[in-house]
Amino acid sequence: MARVLTLTLNPALDLSVSLERLVPGAVNRTRETHLTAAGKGVNVARVLAELGHDVTVSGFLGADNDGPFLRAFEAMGVEDAFLRVPGETRINAKLAEADGRITDINGPGTTIDATAWQRFLHWLGTRVDDPRRCPDAVVIAGSLPPGVTADALVELITHLRAAELPVWVDTSGEALNRAIEARPTAVKPNEHELAAWAGGTLDSAPARLAAALRLYAAGIEEAVISAGPAGVLWVSRRGAWQATPPPVAVVSTVGAGDTLLAALLHGVVCGHPPDQTLRLATALSAESVRHLGVGDIHADDFPQLQQQTRVRRLNDVDAGGALA
């Protein structure tokens, strides 16, 4: 298995609340409540560790409330290389209603000053320069905390790519746009995030494919587009592939994209065939929406979910980003 480093620059404690229906301005009774050490990179690490990889997690944690993260990392079996900074890690609330609607209430995060950022870059350079500990792949996932600019993200990606490391990125907004300019190995926007980059709505499969091909033509080797029930589109040197997930009862979509990215990276670093890789990733992502948290590879019916996941190759892809 591979050594993977996940970078979560703006982690959070996720307060996940399940309720029948949210009524603003009224007293709401919950069905289920969980406080979980999270952040997109942490979620990715959780899945990769479960799949058997040697995972290191890093980024920035508030020193005053890192206890839940310490316990989570020990349970996950990952190396904790987070830099501690003064203050508390933010708490995000995620309200999941019975009809599948999710309401996110996210804080901005702890401000990262120039000194902390340079400490982080120094640690990262030391890790990358050590042949015994250099990762086989790096995942940068989630939003940027106050004090870390999109320019800094570009610098980070450029540094890692100069070291010839595969870099997978999952972020949004201006951070995503600038990340694409830095040409990481892979990006995984959802259809709304991709539409913002592409400059138009992507309300059809052909439109999503055209935008994914533009990403590939822009130098993104692995363009992965998640579109909820419409499935997953994956454009790479392996061709253009489409997966349709099995029908499942949706409880919460939080963590589904992180699960998808982790399982795809798993298949790529292990050299699995693209159809097998995409089927596993899509089915595991579908499994995750049935409950709070990431996908469970050990779910009793997971083999059936994989069998019910439809995967097809659309065509070859040339370097110009057009179907061959």
Protein Blocks (a to p, Z undefined) as FASTA:
>chain_A
ZZdddddfbgcdddddddfbdcehiacddfbdcdddedjklmmmmmmmmnopacddeddd
dfklmmmmmmmmmmnopacfbdcdedjdddddddddfkopacddddebjcddfklmmmmm
mmmmmmmmmmklocfbdcdedjddehiafklmmmmmmmmmmnopacddddehjllmmmmm
nopabdcddfklmmmmnopacfbfklmmmmmmmmmmnopabacddehjnopadddfkbpc
dddddddddfbfghklmmmmmmmmmmmmnopafklmmmmmmmmmmmmmmpgcdddfkbfk
lmmmmmmpccddfbdcdfkopaZZ
